């Protein structure tokens, strides 16, 4: 280095002097001299002017630039040492441990967890991900469906944080096991202070290699539903779809299924439907749900949790047992949270055949794919083709909602495309209505988060009849779609997304990413505009 004239080599028997209490690593903690992550393995700056550099990196251009910048900001190099990378790593680990120990002394781990939840709620995060490695842990928030890296902390603190969250749970295994797959639920009002808008947390813990841990916390927000109307159009459903849902809600019996992948809003839709039924029936009915675990608090619903189980076999048996118990509890409506296997699916249909209205969810890619999934689980044809038994199927996705204040006209946006989706392809797909199409402004504005203001439902809903069920069961999918869209005026999920794009509600790139491709000829597009465009 040009700043001093002499370099010294450190021997292992001299390592101890760099771990003394008066040796402060300012390249880790002082903002003025904080070292870039890429250089942490090869350099340490101490407050007393000692500098350690990895012995093969003294001519590293980035390192020289960093050192020069520090000296210009007032740092004075007194001794320059060349050493092994292992010593540099140990010094940073020791510093992080000391800092986190001090932080834990000042703020109990429960407070750190509470602050993390507060930060997540402030940006409207749906999930918190914490991935713990051998030495460090990364914290991510999922906001409007996108993962955003928020912070890094040392692995020791992260393990303590995960243990704290688990031990705050009111529905979990008896002990926290570092190398086991575990799930838990934390409700507001317990030992862990949570923001008032947060109703509960659903936690999933997964083991990683090298003793690592991966936790995903689903944030379940409170939605006070004491109004007389549940705003399903505000959730994103089209008015025509809401009308179908209301018809299904008014039926005294039958199976209704909400389908979609993980994170598509199925639980939120089920909650809204049950609360609307409860309100519309003047709060004079008995609704019972079976959930593993319960997510949202549902007004008017007695929620039965699946507890005290460890293996998947035990979980499946407990889930079925809870549904049988619910059926014996004088219900008007049953809601098994998920039709997870053949035994549960059989109980769902049994409940409907004994005069109950049933709502549940299933993992399937489309409304029509639900029939195939049920058939593969052994449900008999006479059940799957009875429109008085299998009454309604909803398939849905969540797509980010554009900010009305800063969205950009498509024709004024970059022609480079996004997500591997071409600009020209979308230009063709929205030919004739491209002036109504807007895209996200990644810079955002004071009214939004990077150009978005939450997410909306994009869906398709089938109110069944014998013909469409029979066509789907016999794998006549093309004929089923033709009958559904042309004769009973159905709206596919792709078409619903297309309409939301030309309403300026969602970005066409986001629609393509979340919903996929579809077929829409000119006549069909004209029909949708004339009959479905608000």
Secondary structure, DSSP 8 states (H G I E B T S, - for coil): -TT-S-EEE--GGGGGGGGSTT--BHHHH-GGG---GGGTTTEEEBTTSEEEEETT-TT-HHHHHHHHHHHHTT----EEEEE-HHHHHHHHHHHHHHHHHHHHHHS-HHHHHHHHHHHHHHTT-SEEEEEE-SSEEEEEEEETTEEEEEEEEEHHHHHHHHHHHHHT-SEE-SS--TTS-EEEEEETTSSS---TTEEEEEEEEEE-GGG-EEEEEEEEE-----SS---HHHHT--HHHHHHHHHHHHSSSEEEEEE--TTSSHHHHHHHHHHHHHHHTTT-S-EEEEETT--S--TTEEEEE--S--SHHHHHHHHHHHHHHHHTS--SEEEES---SHHHHHHHHHHHHTT-EEEEEE--SSHHHHHHHHHHTT--HHHHT-TTTEEEEEEEEEEEEE-TTT-EEGGGS-TT-BTTB-HHHHHHHTTTTGGG-EE--TT--TTSBTTEEEEEEEEEEEE--HHHHHHHHTT-HHHHHHIIIIIS----HHHHHHHHHHTTSS-HHHHHHHH------HHHHHHHHHHH--
